[in-house]
């Protein structure tokens, strides 16, 4: 009988401790959630800026490639005309 009584006391003590743990965990989760949402928004803004910068770089490189292509075609035409004349 005494063993069962001691088990009951231990269980009640554990319930109190676990309720405290649950309360502290829920507070920590709410704080963590509050810090994650702004961090996520900041990451989105940084990603948008990086995508914009990369698109500008691609556009510049595309224009540069067109310049080289047309320059090569123009020089080829001049070389052919030079050989003909």
Buried (B, 14 or more C-beta within 10 A) or exposed (E): EEEEEEEEEEEEEEEEEEEEEEEEEEEEEEEEEEEEEEEEEEEEEEEEEEEEEEEEEEEEEEEEEEEEEEEEEEEEEEEEEEEEE
